[in-house]
């Protein structure tokens, strides 16, 4: 049992460590979003969202998954403590990010009129895309520097670069939005990419790497493995971006740019503020699962442990969103964004199923089953797009929240069936019990908000939040010894 408790503690420790960085970044993001909402309004946020998703799509098409694949190469070289080997890998990586970054910049520059037409339905934003093309180069170079930091385990430097980049980006961009309004969006995005590049370059210089010269043949020999490994993974990312891109275009054509801004803001709450738990856990979870992936039984135990912790942490947070979503939106944005209340509530209910499916989906990558991972994500994105279109057509913004819920119910069934048949995976009884109890509590809270009038919905909802929190604390205490940790801290 001690080994099992140790595993739970490792999960919680890693979540706390990387979660701290995420929380700082999110606080900065909250402040930035508040200023953007006040200074630009829903329409301005819609423009930012459309420009970002369009350039992000081009990035995914041209970066060849280097951000994912190269970490493994750098880490393997660093583990050998061979300075020459590290220099070869890092030099190759830098050359590859220059090539892919320039490719992304040229594609955006050449197809700027088409991107404007596809994204906004006109060519008014052609020059915006032309100017933004340089950000694809800067951000790809930044990604290369971050790979060096992550691969050599200089996580403190990586965290500093991310936090300082977000902070300086906020300081620079807010005055631009204040002075120029919507016209300040493109300069703000360009300056942010420059700040990100400078900081990543500064911290990566602290990693000592010998300067060496490599021929084109040597660079290709080393680099093709990075490109090959990341290709299938990047394809799934491209499909996800395409779906997001098409969804926003559809909303923009039917409901206008304001509706895109509202949609973007609502899912920023779910994806960023709630999703920080997934981001924090994945930094440790993926390599840990990869280490035991050869043994189906150990992999099963690891997935169940991770899923248990995810549900226990997330459930009370999601219930807070059910009950207090109006005030959360007013604080984060403004009262003009309250039409997304119900959309966020439906999506928050879907996060229960996302948490359960998220823990399983990493098994494909841990098993190096990149093709299976791609097929799995392709199927999911097909019905995500269908649900989004149907949901928005018939129920507007609320329908997009319902689409999110339906997507992750089906996705959970899909990944469970595949992993059960291919890798003999099953959920433990303990996880099933935790999931059902927390889900029932969440559904009760959701229904209380829907069917009980003010102020009684707050009373009932608060009681259910407390019940969920107490249950989560007791279950986490069994696994982590939280009471002992708290007592030691107080002493």
N, C-alpha and C positions, 0 to 999 in steps of 0.2 A: 504493500500500500504506500510505503514511503516513496518508492520510485514514481508511483502514479501522482502523489502529491507534489513531488519535485517537478514533474512535467507540467502540472497545472500552474505551479509557481513561475515556471519559465514563461508560460503563455502570458500570465498576468504581468510579470515584470517587463517583458518585451512590449506588451500593449501599453503599459504606463510610460515606458521610456519614449517610444516613438509617438505615443499619443500626446505627450507633452509638447513636442515640436509641432504636431498637427494643430493642437489647441491654440498655440501662439499664432500660427499662420491663419487659422480660422478667425481669431479675434481681429487680426489685421484685415482679413477679407470681409468681415462683418462691417467694419468701419468704412472700408472702401465701397462696399455695396450700398451702405446707407447714404454716403455722399453722392454716389452715382444715381441712386433712386431719387434723391432730393433735387440734384442739379440737372439731371437729364430726363427723369421720368421714365415711365414704361417704354415709350418709343425709343428713347436713347439706349435703354438697356437692351431693347430688341435689336438695334443696330450693332451694338457691341457683341451680342450673342451670335448674330448672323456672320459678322466679319470673322469672329473667332472660330466658329465651327467650320467655315469655308477654308480658312488658312490651315486649320488643324487637319482637315481632310487631305489637303495637298501634302502636308507634312507626313502624314501616315503613308501616303502613296510613294513618297520619295526617300524616307529615312531608312528603309529596309530593316527595321527592327533592331538597329544597332544598340539602342538604349537598353533593350532587354538582353540580347545575346552577348554583347561585349563584356558585361559585368562578369560573366562566368570565365571568360578568357583572361581578364585582368586578375581576377581572384586566384585562378589556377597558377598563373605565373608568380604572383606574390607569395603563394603558399610554398613554392619551391625555393624561395629566397635567392633566386638567381637574377642578379641585377641586369645582366645582358638580356635574359629572356623577358623581363619586365619592360626593358627599353624597346625591344622588338614589338611587343604587343601594343604598348602605348603609342609608339611612333606610327604603327599601322592604323590604330584607332583614330589618331588625329588626322591622318591622310584621308581615311574613309569618311569621317564626319565633314571634312572640307568638301569632298566630292559630292556627298549626298546633300549637304547644305546648299551648295551652289546649284545643284540640280533642282532642289525645291524652289530656290529663288527665281531661277530662269523659267520654270514651269508657271509660277504665279505671274511673273512679268509678262510672259507671252500670252497667257490665257486670261489676263485680267478682264478684258471685255466680256468674255464668256462667263467668267465667275460672277461678274456683276449681274449679268442677264439672268443666270440660273438662280442666284441668291436673292436678288431684289426685284426681278422682273423687268429691269431696265438697265441702262449702261451708265447711270449716274454715279456709280461707285467704282468705275474703271480706274480712275487715278488713285483712289483709296487703296485698291488691291495692288496697284503698281508700286506705291510707296511702301506698303506692308510687305512686299516680297523680300525685302532685306531682313525682316524679322525671322524668316525661315532659316536663313543662314546663321544669324546670331544665336537663335535658340538651339539649332543643331550643334553648333560649336559648344554651347553651354552644356548640352546633354553629354557631349564627349568628355568634358572636364568633370562632370558629376559622376560619370562611369569610373573615371580614375579614382575619385575619392571613395566611391562605394566599393569598388573592387579591391582596393587596398585597405578597406575597413577604417578609413578616416571619417567615421560617421559624425564626429563632433564638428569637423570642418564642413561636412556636407550640410549638417543642420544649421550651422552659422550662415552659410551661403544662402540657404533657402529663406531663413528668417530675415536676414538683413536685406535680401532682394525684395521680399514682400514689403518690408517697412519702407525702404527707399522708394520703391515703386509707388506706394501710397503717397508719400510726401511730394513726389514729383507730379503725379497725375491729377490729384485733386485740384491744385491751382489751375491746371489746364482746363479741366471741366468747368471750373468756376468762371474763368475768363472767356473761354471760347465756346462753351456748351458742346453741342454735338460735333462741331468742327474740331474740337480738341481730342476726339476719340483716337484718330489715326496717329497723331504725334505722341499721345500717351502710350499707345501700344508699342510704338517704335522705341521710345525712351526706356520703357520697362524692359524690353528685350536687351537693350544695351547695358542697362544696370545689371541684369541677370548674368550677362556674359562677362562683364568686368569682375564681378564678385566670384563667379565660378572659376575664372582664370586665376584670380588672386589666391584663392585657397588651394587650388590644384597645384600651384607652384610650390607649395610646402611639401609635396610628395617628390622626393629626390629620384629623378629619372635621368640616366645618362643620355646625352644627345648622340644619336647615331644616324648614319645615312643608309637608306634601303633602296634597292632598285625597284622598278615597277613590278618586275617579276616576283620579287620577294614580298612586296606589299600585297600583291594579288594572292599569292600562295597562303599568306597568313590571314588576309582579310576575307577570302571567300568562305571560310568556315564561319566567321561572324555573320556574314550575309545569309548563308544557307540556313543557319540555325534560327535566325530571327525572322526569316521570310514568312513561314507559316503563321507564326505568332502575330506578325504585323498585319497579315491579311484579316484576321479576326478583328483587330483594332480598326482597320479601314472600314469593314462592314458596319461596325458599331457607329462610326462617325457618319457613314453614308445614311444610315437610318435616322440619326439625329438631324442630319442636314435636310433630308427629305421631309421629316416631320415638321421642322421649323419652317421650311418653304411652304408646306401645305397649310400650316396655321397662318402664315403670313398672307397667303393668297386668299384664304377664306375669311379670316378674322382681322387681318391687318397686323402691322408691326407692333402695336400695343399689346396684342394678344401673345405675340412671340416673347415680348419682354416679360409678361406675366408668367408664361410657361417656363421661361428660363429662370426666373426668380424662384418659382415654386420648387423646381427640381434642384436648384442650387441649395436650397434648405435641406432637402432629402439627401442629395448626393454628397454635399460638402459637410454640413454640420452633423448629420447622423452618420454619413458614410465614413467619418474620420475613424470610427471604430474599426472598420474593415481595413482602412489604409494602415492604421497603427499595427494591427495584428498580422497583416500580410508580410511585413518586413521580416518577421521571425518565422512565421508559419510555413511559408513556401520552402525555404531551405531545410527546415526541420522535417517537413513531410518528405522532401526529396531524399533525405538521409535514410528513411525507413521504407521507401516506396517499393523496394525489392521484396518486402515481406508484407503480404496482404493483411495479415492479422495485426501487425504493428501499425500499418497505415490506417486500418479501421479504427484502432484505439486512438490514434493521433487525431483523426478527423472528428470522432465523437467528442473527444476532450475539447477541441477547438470550438466545435459547434455549441457545446454546453456553455462555455464561457461567453461566447458571442451572444447567445440568447439571454443569459442572465444579466449581462451588462446592458444590452439594448432594450429589453422589454420595458423597464420603467421609464427610460428616455422617450421611447415611442409613445407611451401613454401620456406623458407630459405634453407631447405635440398634439394628441387628440384633444385634450382639455383646454390647453392654453394657446392654441394656434393663432387665434386672433391677435393676442397681445404680442406673441413672438414675431408675427409679421409686421405689426406696427413698429416694434422696437428695431427690427432688422432693416425694414424698408420705410414704409409710411402707410397711412390709411388708404391710399390709392391702390395698394396691392392686396387688399383684403378679398377681392374676388377669387383668389387662389386658395382660400381657407379649406374648402371641401376637397379640392384636388390634392392638397398636401395630406389631409387626413386619410383619404383612400390610399395614397402612396405609402404612408407610414404603416398602414395595415399590411401592405405588401412586403414591407421590410422584414416582417417575421419570416416569411417564406424565403426571402432573399438570403437571410442569415443562414438558414438551414442548407440551402443549395450552394451558397458561396463556399462553405467548408468542403463540400464534395468536389466542386468543379476544379480545384487545384490538383486533384489526383491525376488528371490527364497530363498535365505538365510535369508533375513529379515522376510519372511513368515514362516521360519523353514521348507520349502519344500525341504529338503535335497535330497530326492529320485528324485524329478523333476529336481533339479539342476544337479544331477549325470547323468540322462538320457540326459539332454540338452548338457552337456559337452561331453558325450560319442559320441553322434551323430556328434557334431562339430569336435571332434578329428578324427573320421573316415574319413570325407571328407577332413580334413587338410592333413592327410597322403596320401590319393589318389591324391590330387592336387599337393602335394610336389613331389611324385614319377613321375607323368605324366609331371609336369612342368620341373623338372630337366632332365628327359629323352629327351625331345624335345627341350628345350631352355636353358639348363644349369643353371647357377646361376641366370640369368634374369628370368627364369621360376619359381624359388622359390619366387621371389618378386611378380610375377603375381599370384602365388598360394596364397600368403598372402592376396592380394587384393580380389580375388574371395572368399576366405574363409570368410572374414568379411562382404562382401556383403550378402552372404547367411546366415551367422550367425545373422546379424541384422534382416533379414526377419524372421528367425526362432524364435528368442526371442520375437520379436514384436508380431507375431501371437499367440504364446503360452500365453504371458502375457495379450494380448488383450482379448482372449477368457476366460482365467481363472480368471483374476483379473480386467477386464474391463479397461485396460490401453490404453491410447492414447497419442500421442504427441500433445502438444499445437501448435497453429498456429504460435506463436512467435518462438518456437524452429525450426519448419519446415522452416520458412523464413530464420532464421540464418544459418541453416544447408545447405540449397540449395544455398544461396548466397556465403557462404564461400567455398562450394564444387565446384561451378562453377568457382570461382576465382582460386582455387587450380588446377582444370583441365586445365584452361587457362594457368597457370604458367607451369604446367607439359608439355603441348603441345608446349609452347614457347621454352622450353629447348630442346625438341625433334626435332623440325622442323625449328628452327631459328639458323643460324650459329653465331659463335663468331665474334665480341664481342656483337652483338646486342641482343643475348639471355639474357645476363646479364642486359642490359638496360631495356628490356621489363619485365624480371623477377623481377627486383628491383622495377619497377613501380607497379607491381601487389602486391608485398610484402607490399609496403607502403600503397596501397589501402586497403588491408586486415587488416593491423595494425590499420589504422585510423578507419575503420568500427568497429573493435573489441573494440577499446578504447571508441568510442561513445556509443556502446551498454553496455559495462561494466560501463561506467559513469552513464548511466540511472539507473543501478541497485545498484551501490556502492557509487556514488558520488566521483569518483576518482579525479575530478578537485579540490574539496574542500580539499580532503586529501593532494594533492600536494601543494596547497596554504598554508595550515597549516604547512606543513613540511618546506616550504621555509621561513616562518616567524620564 
